[in-house]
Amino acid sequence: MNRLLAKINRMLLKSAFKYRLGKHKWSAKILFFIMGLFENYDEYVNTNEKDRDHHYVPQLILRRFRIADSGTDKGQTWEFSFENPKIEKTSISSVASAKDFYLFKDKTGKQSDFTEKKVFAENLEYFGNHVIKYLNTASGEPKLTHLEESTLAVFVAFQLTRVPAFRSAIEKYLIFCLENKGLVINDLGTHESMRQKIVLNGLGVTIDDLLKHQSNLKIAGANNHIGSLANQIATHIAEKIFRRNFHIIDVPVNMDDRFVISDNPVVLLDFQRSEILQYPAWWDIDKDDLWIMMPISPTRSIFFSKSKRKGGIIENENTSLVQMVNFGQYLNATKSVISNDQKYLNTHLKMFAKELTNLRRG
């Protein structure tokens, strides 16, 4: 029975995206109500596949930064690597990925690919692709349905938390709290405890606490807990992102530049601190003076803010914003930045050289 109900729910979702249902508040409420009746019937599935590359930036995004739409370069992109500082042509299949990155031990002790296969590929990426494709191809000013807005907010929230950089940020948070805030390992034993103390930052940690903290402590065997925390945080902040105003930044027609994208692509611009946050303080995601930005093609980036732009959602005359989004890609990259054109990587590396030397994490 559960399998049948889950199948019905997926058919409803596919139809809602295909026909772009829920454009008005009343129809959206009906749609969400109906889907809510079926959402708890998804079955746990583990296909036991191992030794696979898991992309923490989905290929549906990476392909939009490919060199060509056809021919031998269709599956290629230009990549700048901080580990081996040079620009090379690279296969998209090998960018922003790691072997078995999302595997976790389930209740039976087996390695499970449920998160990678079911949560991400089958749901988040499948439906997120519909929205991002529409945003990149719509003529004029895109108008998202309520379901599409909700899906985009969830997509961006998980894109912030599903990358290695964010998992490292959680580990840094845990180490600081173990050493300074009285956190004990047993606090990671239940979802409620993790939610209250870490997801909601009940321990009262600040960004400056973490930026100043130095430690040689490492947490062994915590991958399951860190992965669970990352997903819990994404779920928590998705609603906060959804309640913000959605905008678009387009590269101005007369600007000789393009967006690039890194393996840590969500940029948090904090106007109060006058900086791009290198530590993703998820508990402050609802701040009034915070912008959340992410490129979705070489010519378009999305961003969310509490303020609302006059005259429509598209900003297409601001060269400084384009440079800001791009700088964030280099500043927060874990390993690499990619582009559909080698020229822009060369230009950016020269333009940002001094700031990157001073600010990038060691």
Summary of the structure (lengths in Angstrom):
residues: 362
radius of gyration: 20.5
end to end distance: 52.9
largest distance: 60.8
contacts: 1087
relative contact order: 0.12
helix: 48%
strand: 15%
